Amino acid sequence: MVKEIKINNFQQVKCIVNAATYCFDEIDVHDSQGRIADAKSILGLMSLDYAQPVLIVSENEEELARVCKLCN
């Protein structure tokens, strides 16, 4: 499952990390440059480019929906 979202500020990045921390399955964030970071890693997310929308990716549709809902 994939969901595209636009990140406008660091508060949204922190929200993704906080929401992903409670997920049992892996959740990744892909930027437009092709870089991938674990959504549970604040350092990993800080290395991504947010000039363009990013993709939130997970095999678990429910957890993906919860992370995206909390961070929009």
All heavy atoms as TSV, in Angstrom:
chain	resi	resn	atom	element	x	y	z
A	1	MET	N	N	0.832	-1.165	0.000
A	1	MET	CA	C	0.000	0.000	0.000
A	1	MET	C	C	0.891	1.248	0.000
A	1	MET	O	O	1.921	1.270	0.666
A	1	MET	CB	C	-0.886	0.040	1.236
A	1	MET	CG	C	-1.754	-1.182	1.477
A	1	MET	SD	S	-3.059	-1.263	0.269
A	1	MET	CE	C	-2.709	-2.844	-0.417
A	2	VAL	N	N	0.450	2.254	-0.719
A	2	VAL	CA	C	1.219	3.494	-0.844
A	2	VAL	C	C	0.282	4.679	-0.711
A	2	VAL	O	O	-0.810	4.693	-1.273
A	2	VAL	CB	C	1.926	3.563	-2.216
A	2	VAL	CG1	C	2.683	4.867	-2.367
A	2	VAL	CG2	C	2.849	2.377	-2.413
A	3	LYS	N	N	0.729	5.681	0.033
A	3	LYS	CA	C	-0.036	6.921	0.194
A	3	LYS	C	C	0.922	8.087	-0.007
A	3	LYS	O	O	1.997	8.128	0.592
A	3	LYS	CB	C	-0.671	6.961	1.578
A	3	LYS	CG	C	-1.393	8.220	1.920
A	3	LYS	CD	C	-2.745	8.280	1.270
A	3	LYS	CE	C	-3.479	9.494	1.819
A	3	LYS	NZ	N	-4.645	9.824	1.107
A	4	GLU	N	N	0.557	9.033	-0.851
A	4	GLU	CA	C	1.379	10.217	-1.098
A	4	GLU	C	C	0.897	11.365	-0.219
A	4	GLU	O	O	-0.295	11.657	-0.180
A	4	GLU	CB	C	1.285	10.618	-2.564
A	4	GLU	CG	C	2.161	11.797	-2.918
A	4	GLU	CD	C	2.090	12.132	-4.387
A	4	GLU	OE1	O	2.750	11.436	-5.183
A	4	GLU	OE2	O	1.357	13.085	-4.730
A	5	ILE	N	N	1.838	12.007	0.487
A	5	ILE	CA	C	1.482	13.166	1.306
A	5	ILE	C	C	2.547	14.244	1.132
A	5	ILE	O	O	3.696	13.960	0.797
A	5	ILE	CB	C	1.308	12.829	2.799
A	5	ILE	CG1	C	2.608	12.337	3.430
A	5	ILE	CG2	C	0.198	11.829	3.022
A	5	ILE	CD1	C	2.529	12.213	4.946
A	6	LYS	N	N	2.154	15.478	1.358
A	6	LYS	CA	C	3.062	16.618	1.315
A	6	LYS	C	C	3.419	16.983	2.744
A	6	LYS	O	O	2.554	17.192	3.583
A	6	LYS	CB	C	2.385	17.800	0.607
A	6	LYS	CG	C	3.230	19.059	0.567
A	6	LYS	CD	C	4.450	18.878	-0.291
A	6	LYS	CE	C	5.209	20.211	-0.401
A	6	LYS	NZ	N	6.630	20.024	-0.441
A	7	ILE	N	N	4.702	17.044	3.019
A	7	ILE	CA	C	5.206	17.432	4.337
A	7	ILE	C	C	5.574	18.906	4.269
A	7	ILE	O	O	6.403	19.314	3.447
A	7	ILE	CB	C	6.439	16.591	4.729
A	7	ILE	CG1	C	6.111	15.099	4.712
A	7	ILE	CG2	C	6.973	17.032	6.077
A	7	ILE	CD1	C	5.088	14.660	5.715
A	8	ASN	N	N	4.962	19.708	5.128
A	8	ASN	CA	C	5.181	21.147	5.107
A	8	ASN	C	C	6.051	21.661	6.240
A	8	ASN	O	O	6.579	22.769	6.159
A	8	ASN	CB	C	3.838	21.886	5.147
A	8	ASN	CG	C	3.003	21.582	3.930
A	8	ASN	OD1	O	3.472	21.658	2.810
A	8	ASN	ND2	N	1.761	21.197	4.164
A	9	ASN	N	N	6.206	20.864	7.311
A	9	ASN	CA	C	6.992	21.339	8.443
A	9	ASN	C	C	7.523	20.160	9.255
A	9	ASN	O	O	7.128	19.017	9.062
A	9	ASN	CB	C	6.156	22.280	9.332
A	9	ASN	CG	C	4.873	21.635	9.809
A	9	ASN	OD1	O	4.886	20.545	10.365
A	9	ASN	ND2	N	3.759	22.302	9.580
A	10	PHE	N	N	8.448	20.481	10.145
A	10	PHE	CA	C	9.089	19.437	10.949
A	10	PHE	C	C	8.104	18.775	11.910
A	10	PHE	O	O	8.277	17.608	12.273
A	10	PHE	CB	C	10.283	20.022	11.714
A	10	PHE	CG	C	11.073	18.985	12.432
A	10	PHE	CD1	C	11.796	18.034	11.734
A	10	PHE	CD2	C	11.082	18.935	13.808
A	10	PHE	CE1	C	12.524	17.060	12.396
A	10	PHE	CE2	C	11.805	17.969	14.482
A	10	PHE	CZ	C	12.530	17.028	13.773
A	11	GLN	N	N	7.070	19.476	12.303
A	11	GLN	CA	C	6.049	18.900	13.190
A	11	GLN	C	C	5.404	17.673	12.536
A	11	GLN	O	O	5.124	16.682	13.213
A	11	GLN	CB	C	4.993	19.959	13.533
A	11	GLN	CG	C	4.004	19.516	14.582
A	11	GLN	CD	C	4.657	19.280	15.926
A	11	GLN	OE1	O	5.676	19.886	16.265
A	11	GLN	NE2	N	4.087	18.402	16.714
A	12	GLN	N	N	5.180	17.727	11.231
A	12	GLN	CA	C	4.608	16.587	10.525
A	12	GLN	C	C	5.585	15.407	10.500
A	12	GLN	O	O	5.164	14.260	10.588
A	12	GLN	CB	C	4.219	16.980	9.101
A	12	GLN	CG	C	2.971	17.843	9.037
A	12	GLN	CD	C	2.674	18.232	7.615
A	12	GLN	OE1	O	3.407	19.005	7.012
A	12	GLN	NE2	N	1.604	17.684	7.077
A	13	VAL	N	N	6.867	15.687	10.373
A	13	VAL	CA	C	7.877	14.627	10.401
A	13	VAL	C	C	7.852	13.942	11.767
A	13	VAL	O	O	7.852	12.712	11.858
A	13	VAL	CB	C	9.285	15.192	10.087
A	13	VAL	CG1	C	10.346	14.119	10.283
A	13	VAL	CG2	C	9.337	15.754	8.681
A	14	LYS	N	N	7.822	14.720	12.832
A	14	LYS	CA	C	7.755	14.143	14.176
A	14	LYS	C	C	6.479	13.337	14.360
A	14	LYS	O	O	6.488	12.291	15.017
A	14	LYS	CB	C	7.847	15.239	15.232
A	14	LYS	CG	C	9.208	15.882	15.308
A	14	LYS	CD	C	9.435	16.774	16.508
A	14	LYS	CE	C	8.291	17.649	16.886
A	14	LYS	NZ	N	8.585	18.597	17.969
A	15	CYS	N	N	5.398	13.790	13.785
A	15	CYS	CA	C	4.123	13.074	13.876
A	15	CYS	C	C	4.218	11.703	13.201
A	15	CYS	O	O	3.710	10.712	13.730
A	15	CYS	CB	C	3.021	13.915	13.248
A	15	CYS	SG	S	1.412	13.135	13.307
A	16	ILE	N	N	4.874	11.648	12.054
A	16	ILE	CA	C	5.053	10.371	11.358
A	16	ILE	C	C	5.837	9.402	12.235
A	16	ILE	O	O	5.463	8.236	12.389
A	16	ILE	CB	C	5.763	10.574	10.005
A	16	ILE	CG1	C	4.838	11.291	9.029
A	16	ILE	CG2	C	6.216	9.237	9.419
A	16	ILE	CD1	C	5.513	11.724	7.746
A	17	VAL	N	N	6.917	9.873	12.827
A	17	VAL	CA	C	7.731	9.020	13.697
A	17	VAL	C	C	6.908	8.526	14.881
A	17	VAL	O	O	6.922	7.337	15.204
A	17	VAL	CB	C	8.992	9.765	14.190
A	17	VAL	CG1	C	9.742	8.934	15.219
A	17	VAL	CG2	C	9.895	10.112	13.025
A	18	ASN	N	N	6.181	9.428	15.520
A	18	ASN	CA	C	5.372	9.035	16.682
A	18	ASN	C	C	4.308	8.018	16.302
A	18	ASN	O	O	4.094	7.036	17.013
A	18	ASN	CB	C	4.726	10.257	17.319
A	18	ASN	CG	C	5.727	11.130	18.035
A	18	ASN	OD1	O	6.789	10.666	18.447
A	18	ASN	ND2	N	5.409	12.396	18.179
A	19	ALA	N	N	3.623	8.225	15.192
A	19	ALA	CA	C	2.573	7.299	14.769
A	19	ALA	C	C	3.171	5.953	14.348
A	19	ALA	O	O	2.628	4.896	14.669
A	19	ALA	CB	C	1.764	7.908	13.634
A	20	ALA	N	N	4.287	5.981	13.633
A	20	ALA	CA	C	4.911	4.746	13.147
A	20	ALA	C	C	5.474	3.911	14.284
A	20	ALA	O	O	5.546	2.681	14.183
A	20	ALA	CB	C	6.001	5.076	12.140
A	21	THR	N	N	5.857	4.539	15.357
A	21	THR	CA	C	6.416	3.826	16.508
A	21	THR	C	C	5.444	2.785	17.051
A	21	THR	O	O	5.857	1.743	17.547
A	21	THR	CB	C	6.794	4.828	17.613
A	21	THR	OG1	O	7.765	5.727	17.083
A	21	THR	CG2	C	7.369	4.138	18.824
A	22	TYR	N	N	4.163	3.044	16.927
A	22	TYR	CA	C	3.147	2.129	17.445
A	22	TYR	C	C	2.722	1.064	16.436
A	22	TYR	O	O	1.858	0.248	16.728
A	22	TYR	CB	C	1.922	2.911	17.915
A	22	TYR	CG	C	2.246	3.792	19.089
A	22	TYR	CD1	C	2.467	5.153	18.929
A	22	TYR	CD2	C	2.368	3.261	20.375
A	22	TYR	CE1	C	2.783	5.963	20.014
A	22	TYR	CE2	C	2.684	4.054	21.455
A	22	TYR	CZ	C	2.888	5.403	21.269
A	22	TYR	OH	O	3.216	6.193	22.337
A	23	CYS	N	N	3.333	1.062	15.262
A	23	CYS	CA	C	2.995	0.083	14.231
A	23	CYS	C	C	3.867	-1.160	14.381
A	23	CYS	O	O	5.055	-1.057	14.648
A	23	CYS	CB	C	3.200	0.686	12.843
A	23	CYS	SG	S	2.114	2.070	12.487
A	24	PHE	N	N	3.272	-2.314	14.191
A	24	PHE	CA	C	4.003	-3.561	14.266
A	24	PHE	C	C	4.736	-3.848	12.959
A	24	PHE	O	O	5.815	-4.415	12.959
A	24	PHE	CB	C	3.074	-4.729	14.608
A	24	PHE	CG	C	2.533	-4.646	15.995
A	24	PHE	CD1	C	1.203	-4.326	16.215
A	24	PHE	CD2	C	3.346	-4.870	17.087
A	24	PHE	CE1	C	0.702	-4.237	17.491
A	24	PHE	CE2	C	2.859	-4.788	18.380
A	24	PHE	CZ	C	1.525	-4.472	18.574
A	25	ASP	N	N	4.137	-3.469	11.836
A	25	ASP	CA	C	4.745	-3.714	10.534
A	25	ASP	C	C	5.673	-2.571	10.143
A	25	ASP	O	O	5.609	-1.475	10.693
A	25	ASP	CB	C	3.660	-3.882	9.460
A	25	ASP	CG	C	2.875	-5.165	9.637
A	25	ASP	OD1	O	3.480	-6.183	10.015
A	25	ASP	OD2	O	1.654	-5.142	9.395
A	26	GLU	N	N	6.518	-2.842	9.166
A	26	GLU	CA	C	7.459	-1.845	8.675
A	26	GLU	C	C	6.723	-0.758	7.891
A	26	GLU	O	O	5.837	-1.051	7.092
A	26	GLU	CB	C	8.489	-2.523	7.773
A	26	GLU	CG	C	9.576	-1.615	7.312
A	26	GLU	CD	C	10.638	-2.361	6.528
A	26	GLU	OE1	O	10.954	-3.504	6.883
A	26	GLU	OE2	O	11.140	-1.783	5.564
A	27	ILE	N	N	7.107	0.476	8.123
A	27	ILE	CA	C	6.575	1.611	7.379
A	27	ILE	C	C	7.772	2.419	6.902
A	27	ILE	O	O	8.642	2.779	7.695
A	27	ILE	CB	C	5.632	2.477	8.232
A	27	ILE	CG1	C	4.429	1.644	8.654
A	27	ILE	CG2	C	5.219	3.719	7.470
A	27	ILE	CD1	C	3.309	2.404	9.273
A	28	ASP	N	N	7.808	2.680	5.600
A	28	ASP	CA	C	8.914	3.431	5.013
A	28	ASP	C	C	8.395	4.713	4.388
A	28	ASP	O	O	7.223	4.828	4.030
A	28	ASP	CB	C	9.610	2.604	3.925
A	28	ASP	CG	C	10.311	1.379	4.475
A	28	ASP	OD1	O	10.892	1.482	5.570
A	28	ASP	OD2	O	10.272	0.335	3.812
A	29	VAL	N	N	9.311	5.666	4.246
A	29	VAL	CA	C	9.010	6.925	3.579
A	29	VAL	C	C	9.983	7.056	2.418
A	29	VAL	O	O	11.196	6.922	2.595
A	29	VAL	CB	C	9.142	8.130	4.538
A	29	VAL	CG1	C	8.820	9.423	3.816
A	29	VAL	CG2	C	8.227	7.954	5.747
A	30	HIS	N	N	9.457	7.296	1.207
A	30	HIS	CA	C	10.255	7.427	-0.009
A	30	HIS	C	C	10.153	8.874	-0.490
A	30	HIS	O	O	9.043	9.394	-0.616
A	30	HIS	CB	C	9.708	6.528	-1.111
A	30	HIS	CG	C	9.700	5.074	-0.768
A	30	HIS	ND1	N	10.239	4.125	-1.583
A	30	HIS	CD2	C	9.208	4.396	0.304
A	30	HIS	CE1	C	10.085	2.935	-1.042
A	30	HIS	NE2	N	9.458	3.078	0.106
A	31	ASP	N	N	11.300	9.491	-0.790
A	31	ASP	CA	C	11.241	10.850	-1.328
A	31	ASP	C	C	11.372	10.818	-2.858
A	31	ASP	O	O	11.563	9.761	-3.464
A	31	ASP	CB	C	12.278	11.769	-0.675
A	31	ASP	CG	C	13.714	11.470	-1.049
A	31	ASP	OD1	O	13.961	10.621	-1.931
A	31	ASP	OD2	O	14.612	12.100	-0.449
A	32	SER	N	N	11.276	11.982	-3.484
A	32	SER	CA	C	11.302	12.069	-4.945
A	32	SER	C	C	12.686	11.767	-5.521
A	32	SER	O	O	12.814	11.535	-6.716
A	32	SER	CB	C	10.844	13.451	-5.397
A	32	SER	OG	O	11.726	14.441	-4.912
A	33	GLN	N	N	13.718	11.772	-4.693
A	33	GLN	CA	C	15.084	11.466	-5.133
A	33	GLN	C	C	15.367	9.963	-5.107
A	33	GLN	O	O	16.465	9.531	-5.447
A	33	GLN	CB	C	16.097	12.187	-4.229
A	33	GLN	CG	C	15.905	13.677	-4.131
A	33	GLN	CD	C	16.147	14.361	-5.459
A	33	GLN	OE1	O	17.065	14.001	-6.185
A	33	GLN	NE2	N	15.318	15.329	-5.791
A	34	GLY	N	N	14.399	9.169	-4.647
A	34	GLY	CA	C	14.569	7.727	-4.580
A	34	GLY	C	C	15.126	7.230	-3.263
A	34	GLY	O	O	15.386	6.039	-3.105
A	35	ARG	N	N	15.327	8.126	-2.300
A	35	ARG	CA	C	15.827	7.712	-0.987
A	35	ARG	C	C	14.686	7.138	-0.159
A	35	ARG	O	O	13.549	7.590	-0.264
A	35	ARG	CB	C	16.466	8.892	-0.271
A	35	ARG	CG	C	17.766	9.338	-0.932
A	35	ARG	CD	C	18.350	10.498	-0.195
A	35	ARG	NE	N	17.505	11.656	-0.458
A	35	ARG	CZ	C	17.956	12.865	-0.757
A	35	ARG	NH1	N	19.236	13.094	-0.795
A	35	ARG	NH2	N	17.129	13.852	-0.991
A	36	ILE	N	N	15.021	6.175	0.683
A	36	ILE	CA	C	14.040	5.493	1.521
A	36	ILE	C	C	14.509	5.560	2.965
A	36	ILE	O	O	15.680	5.321	3.255
A	36	ILE	CB	C	13.873	4.020	1.103
A	36	ILE	CG1	C	13.445	3.937	-0.356
A	36	ILE	CG2	C	12.877	3.310	2.018
A	36	ILE	CD1	C	13.478	2.534	-0.921
A	37	ALA	N	N	13.583	5.884	3.876
A	37	ALA	CA	C	13.902	5.926	5.298
A	37	ALA	C	C	12.832	5.177	6.077
A	37	ALA	O	O	11.660	5.173	5.698
A	37	ALA	CB	C	13.983	7.370	5.789
A	38	ASP	N	N	13.251	4.555	7.157
A	38	ASP	CA	C	12.328	3.907	8.084
A	38	ASP	C	C	11.533	5.001	8.783
A	38	ASP	O	O	12.108	5.940	9.336
A	38	ASP	CB	C	13.132	3.089	9.098
A	38	ASP	CG	C	12.285	2.324	10.086
A	38	ASP	OD1	O	11.060	2.565	10.169
A	38	ASP	OD2	O	12.849	1.481	10.795
A	39	ALA	N	N	10.219	4.898	8.764
A	39	ALA	CA	C	9.366	5.930	9.365
A	39	ALA	C	C	9.530	6.018	10.879
A	39	ALA	O	O	9.133	7.004	11.480
A	39	ALA	CB	C	7.903	5.678	9.013
A	40	LYS	N	N	10.136	5.014	11.488
A	40	LYS	CA	C	10.355	5.030	12.933
A	40	LYS	C	C	11.666	5.721	13.307
A	40	LYS	O	O	11.973	5.866	14.479
A	40	LYS	CB	C	10.349	3.601	13.477
A	40	LYS	CG	C	9.015	2.904	13.279
A	40	LYS	CD	C	9.061	1.477	13.732
A	40	LYS	CE	C	7.730	0.791	13.423
A	40	LYS	NZ	N	7.737	-0.606	13.835
A	41	SER	N	N	12.426	6.173	12.310
A	41	SER	CA	C	13.739	6.773	12.536
A	41	SER	C	C	13.712	8.273	12.236
A	41	SER	O	O	13.623	8.680	11.084
A	41	SER	CB	C	14.781	6.099	11.641
A	41	SER	OG	O	15.982	6.833	11.646
A	42	ILE	N	N	13.814	9.087	13.272
A	42	ILE	CA	C	13.812	10.537	13.082
A	42	ILE	C	C	15.026	10.969	12.262
A	42	ILE	O	O	14.918	11.834	11.393
A	42	ILE	CB	C	13.721	11.299	14.428
A	42	ILE	CG1	C	13.485	12.783	14.200
A	42	ILE	CG2	C	14.958	11.087	15.262
A	42	ILE	CD1	C	12.109	13.129	13.764
A	43	LEU	N	N	16.186	10.342	12.489
A	43	LEU	CA	C	17.376	10.694	11.714
A	43	LEU	C	C	17.210	10.317	10.248
A	43	LEU	O	O	17.621	11.062	9.358
A	43	LEU	CB	C	18.618	10.032	12.303
A	43	LEU	CG	C	19.081	10.579	13.643
A	43	LEU	CD1	C	20.269	9.774	14.157
A	43	LEU	CD2	C	19.435	12.037	13.536
A	44	GLY	N	N	16.625	9.162	10.002
A	44	GLY	CA	C	16.375	8.752	8.626
A	44	GLY	C	C	15.439	9.714	7.917
A	44	GLY	O	O	15.677	10.108	6.773
A	45	LEU	N	N	14.382	10.117	8.590
A	45	LEU	CA	C	13.420	11.041	7.981
A	45	LEU	C	C	14.017	12.420	7.760
A	45	LEU	O	O	13.654	13.108	6.813
A	45	LEU	CB	C	12.157	11.140	8.827
A	45	LEU	CG	C	11.288	9.885	8.865
A	45	LEU	CD1	C	10.030	10.134	9.681
A	45	LEU	CD2	C	10.923	9.419	7.478
A	46	MET	N	N	14.948	12.823	8.607
A	46	MET	CA	C	15.578	14.131	8.437
A	46	MET	C	C	16.484	14.163	7.206
A	46	MET	O	O	16.805	15.238	6.703
A	46	MET	CB	C	16.365	14.504	9.693
A	46	MET	CG	C	15.464	14.848	10.862
A	46	MET	SD	S	16.345	15.134	12.400
A	46	MET	CE	C	17.355	16.523	11.973
A	47	SER	N	N	16.881	13.012	6.690
A	47	SER	CA	C	17.759	12.964	5.522
A	47	SER	C	C	17.000	13.045	4.199
A	47	SER	O	O	17.623	13.126	3.146
A	47	SER	CB	C	18.595	11.687	5.548
A	47	SER	OG	O	17.786	10.557	5.284
A	48	LEU	N	N	15.687	13.021	4.243
A	48	LEU	CA	C	14.893	13.029	3.017
A	48	LEU	C	C	14.629	14.452	2.523
A	48	LEU	O	O	14.717	15.415	3.265
A	48	LEU	CB	C	13.558	12.313	3.254
A	48	LEU	CG	C	13.641	10.845	3.655
A	48	LEU	CD1	C	12.240	10.282	3.850
A	48	LEU	CD2	C	14.409	10.029	2.630
A	49	ASP	N	N	14.273	14.540	1.240
A	49	ASP	CA	C	13.951	15.808	0.594
A	49	ASP	C	C	12.433	15.982	0.603
A	49	ASP	O	O	11.708	15.161	0.052
A	49	ASP	CB	C	14.469	15.790	-0.849
A	49	ASP	CG	C	14.119	17.043	-1.612
A	49	ASP	OD1	O	13.801	18.071	-0.981
A	49	ASP	OD2	O	14.180	16.999	-2.858
A	50	TYR	N	N	11.970	17.069	1.212
A	50	TYR	CA	C	10.526	17.306	1.319
A	50	TYR	C	C	10.041	18.417	0.391
A	50	TYR	O	O	8.946	18.924	0.565
A	50	TYR	CB	C	10.160	17.628	2.775
A	50	TYR	CG	C	10.410	16.450	3.692
A	50	TYR	CD1	C	11.513	16.415	4.524
A	50	TYR	CD2	C	9.559	15.358	3.686
A	50	TYR	CE1	C	11.766	15.328	5.343
A	50	TYR	CE2	C	9.789	14.264	4.489
A	50	TYR	CZ	C	10.895	14.257	5.317
A	50	TYR	OH	O	11.138	13.169	6.111
A	51	ALA	N	N	10.842	18.780	-0.607
A	51	ALA	CA	C	10.425	19.794	-1.572
A	51	ALA	C	C	9.235	19.281	-2.394
A	51	ALA	O	O	8.383	20.062	-2.819
A	51	ALA	CB	C	11.578	20.170	-2.488
A	52	GLN	N	N	9.186	17.977	-2.599
A	52	GLN	CA	C	8.094	17.324	-3.325
A	52	GLN	C	C	7.357	16.402	-2.348
A	52	GLN	O	O	7.906	16.041	-1.306
A	52	GLN	CB	C	8.657	16.488	-4.484
A	52	GLN	CG	C	9.452	17.280	-5.493
A	52	GLN	CD	C	8.592	18.272	-6.231
A	52	GLN	OE1	O	7.445	17.994	-6.564
A	52	GLN	NE2	N	9.131	19.460	-6.482
A	53	PRO	N	N	6.141	16.002	-2.681
A	53	PRO	CA	C	5.438	15.044	-1.809
A	53	PRO	C	C	6.243	13.751	-1.648
A	53	PRO	O	O	7.019	13.375	-2.523
A	53	PRO	CB	C	4.129	14.778	-2.554
A	53	PRO	CG	C	3.926	15.989	-3.387
A	53	PRO	CD	C	5.304	16.435	-3.792
A	54	VAL	N	N	6.068	13.101	-0.522
A	54	VAL	CA	C	6.734	11.824	-0.244
A	54	VAL	C	C	5.708	10.704	-0.251
A	54	VAL	O	O	4.502	10.951	-0.147
A	54	VAL	CB	C	7.485	11.859	1.117
A	54	VAL	CG1	C	8.601	12.876	1.077
A	54	VAL	CG2	C	6.540	12.131	2.265
A	55	LEU	N	N	6.190	9.482	-0.366
A	55	LEU	CA	C	5.326	8.310	-0.342
A	55	LEU	C	C	5.514	7.586	0.980
A	55	LEU	O	O	6.639	7.309	1.387
A	55	LEU	CB	C	5.670	7.364	-1.490
A	55	LEU	CG	C	5.562	7.920	-2.898
A	55	LEU	CD1	C	6.044	6.884	-3.902
A	55	LEU	CD2	C	4.145	8.349	-3.201
A	56	ILE	N	N	4.411	7.286	1.639
A	56	ILE	CA	C	4.408	6.462	2.842
A	56	ILE	C	C	4.021	5.061	2.372
A	56	ILE	O	O	2.986	4.891	1.720
A	56	ILE	CB	C	3.406	6.972	3.897
A	56	ILE	CG1	C	3.546	8.468	4.130
A	56	ILE	CG2	C	3.529	6.179	5.186
A	56	ILE	CD1	C	4.812	8.891	4.784
A	57	VAL	N	N	4.855	4.070	2.692
A	57	VAL	CA	C	4.672	2.725	2.157
A	57	VAL	C	C	4.625	1.706	3.292
A	57	VAL	O	O	5.468	1.741	4.187
A	57	VAL	CB	C	5.823	2.360	1.192
A	57	VAL	CG1	C	5.644	0.970	0.630
A	57	VAL	CG2	C	5.957	3.396	0.093
A	58	SER	N	N	3.627	0.811	3.231
A	58	SER	CA	C	3.512	-0.278	4.201
A	58	SER	C	C	2.692	-1.409	3.596
A	58	SER	O	O	1.833	-1.175	2.742
A	58	SER	CB	C	2.843	0.220	5.478
A	58	SER	OG	O	2.674	-0.848	6.395
A	59	GLU	N	N	2.955	-2.610	4.044
A	59	GLU	CA	C	2.162	-3.761	3.628
A	59	GLU	C	C	0.836	-3.824	4.391
A	59	GLU	O	O	-0.092	-4.494	3.955
A	59	GLU	CB	C	2.947	-5.058	3.842
A	59	GLU	CG	C	4.156	-5.191	2.953
A	59	GLU	CD	C	3.788	-5.291	1.483
A	59	GLU	OE1	O	2.804	-5.977	1.146
A	59	GLU	OE2	O	4.499	-4.664	0.673
A	60	ASN	N	N	0.765	-3.138	5.526
A	60	ASN	CA	C	-0.423	-3.164	6.367
A	60	ASN	C	C	-1.273	-1.919	6.085
A	60	ASN	O	O	-0.916	-0.813	6.465
A	60	ASN	CB	C	-0.010	-3.209	7.840
A	60	ASN	CG	C	-1.164	-3.418	8.767
A	60	ASN	OD1	O	-2.231	-2.843	8.589
A	60	ASN	ND2	N	-0.951	-4.238	9.780
A	61	GLU	N	N	-2.391	-2.113	5.427
A	61	GLU	CA	C	-3.252	-0.999	5.010
A	61	GLU	C	C	-3.813	-0.218	6.200
A	61	GLU	O	O	-3.906	1.010	6.159
A	61	GLU	CB	C	-4.399	-1.534	4.148
A	61	GLU	CG	C	-5.229	-0.456	3.526
A	61	GLU	CD	C	-6.269	-1.009	2.566
A	61	GLU	OE1	O	-6.308	-2.226	2.335
A	61	GLU	OE2	O	-7.047	-0.192	2.034
A	62	GLU	N	N	-4.176	-0.902	7.264
A	62	GLU	CA	C	-4.734	-0.228	8.442
A	62	GLU	C	C	-3.711	0.671	9.121
A	62	GLU	O	O	-4.016	1.803	9.496
A	62	GLU	CB	C	-5.276	-1.251	9.436
A	62	GLU	CG	C	-6.505	-1.978	8.962
A	62	GLU	CD	C	-6.962	-3.040	9.945
A	62	GLU	OE1	O	-6.525	-3.023	11.115
A	62	GLU	OE2	O	-7.758	-3.891	9.537
A	63	GLU	N	N	-2.498	0.160	9.290
A	63	GLU	CA	C	-1.462	0.976	9.921
A	63	GLU	C	C	-1.071	2.162	9.038
A	63	GLU	O	O	-0.853	3.264	9.531
A	63	GLU	CB	C	-0.239	0.119	10.250
A	63	GLU	CG	C	-0.501	-0.841	11.394
A	63	GLU	CD	C	0.715	-1.639	11.798
A	63	GLU	OE1	O	1.719	-1.656	11.051
A	63	GLU	OE2	O	0.665	-2.254	12.873
A	64	LEU	N	N	-1.009	1.945	7.731
A	64	LEU	CA	C	-0.704	3.028	6.806
A	64	LEU	C	C	-1.765	4.122	6.896
A	64	LEU	O	O	-1.442	5.312	6.988
A	64	LEU	CB	C	-0.614	2.497	5.378
A	64	LEU	CG	C	-0.377	3.526	4.287
A	64	LEU	CD1	C	0.984	4.186	4.453
A	64	LEU	CD2	C	-0.498	2.888	2.922
A	65	ALA	N	N	-3.015	3.733	6.907
A	65	ALA	CA	C	-4.103	4.706	7.010
A	65	ALA	C	C	-4.044	5.471	8.321
A	65	ALA	O	O	-4.256	6.694	8.344
A	65	ALA	CB	C	-5.454	3.996	6.868
A	66	ARG	N	N	-3.714	4.798	9.403
A	66	ARG	CA	C	-3.635	5.459	10.706
A	66	ARG	C	C	-2.505	6.488	10.734
A	66	ARG	O	O	-2.686	7.612	11.197
A	66	ARG	CB	C	-3.450	4.428	11.816
A	66	ARG	CG	C	-3.415	5.064	13.201
A	66	ARG	CD	C	-3.316	4.051	14.312
A	66	ARG	NE	N	-2.243	3.115	14.061
A	66	ARG	CZ	C	-2.321	1.810	14.277
A	66	ARG	NH1	N	-3.398	1.277	14.784
A	66	ARG	NH2	N	-1.296	1.016	14.032
A	67	VAL	N	N	-1.333	6.126	10.218
A	67	VAL	CA	C	-0.197	7.056	10.194
A	67	VAL	C	C	-0.545	8.284	9.351
A	67	VAL	O	O	-0.323	9.421	9.768
A	67	VAL	CB	C	1.076	6.360	9.676
A	67	VAL	CG1	C	2.171	7.374	9.403
A	67	VAL	CG2	C	1.557	5.311	10.671
A	68	CYS	N	N	-1.105	8.060	8.175
A	68	CYS	CA	C	-1.433	9.175	7.285
A	68	CYS	C	C	-2.524	10.060	7.862
A	68	CYS	O	O	-2.473	11.281	7.738
A	68	CYS	CB	C	-1.830	8.651	5.919
A	68	CYS	SG	S	-0.454	7.902	5.027
A	69	LYS	N	N	-3.502	9.474	8.518
A	69	LYS	CA	C	-4.592	10.241	9.099
A	69	LYS	C	C	-4.086	11.135	10.241
A	69	LYS	O	O	-4.472	12.302	10.342
A	69	LYS	CB	C	-5.681	9.308	9.631
A	69	LYS	CG	C	-6.843	10.016	10.251
A	69	LYS	CD	C	-7.865	9.043	10.796
A	69	LYS	CE	C	-8.974	9.792	11.499
A	69	LYS	NZ	N	-9.922	8.888	12.132
A	70	LEU	N	N	-3.214	10.609	11.069
A	70	LEU	CA	C	-2.702	11.374	12.200
A	70	LEU	C	C	-1.772	12.501	11.764
A	70	LEU	O	O	-1.616	13.482	12.495
A	70	LEU	CB	C	-1.973	10.444	13.171
A	70	LEU	CG	C	-2.840	9.454	13.937
A	70	LEU	CD1	C	-1.964	8.495	14.723
A	70	LEU	CD2	C	-3.796	10.185	14.867
A	71	CYS	N	N	-1.173	12.362	10.607
A	71	CYS	CA	C	-0.138	13.323	10.192
A	71	CYS	C	C	-0.605	14.320	9.140
A	71	CYS	O	O	0.190	15.096	8.639
A	71	CYS	CB	C	1.079	12.558	9.695
A	71	CYS	SG	S	1.766	11.531	11.008
A	72	ASN	N	N	-1.843	14.324	8.788
A	72	ASN	CA	C	-2.356	15.299	7.818
A	72	ASN	C	C	-3.029	16.443	8.501
A	72	ASN	O	O	-3.473	16.448	9.555
A	72	ASN	CB	C	-3.326	14.645	6.840
A	72	ASN	CG	C	-2.575	13.964	5.715
A	72	ASN	OD1	O	-1.478	14.376	5.352
A	72	ASN	ND2	N	-3.166	12.932	5.183
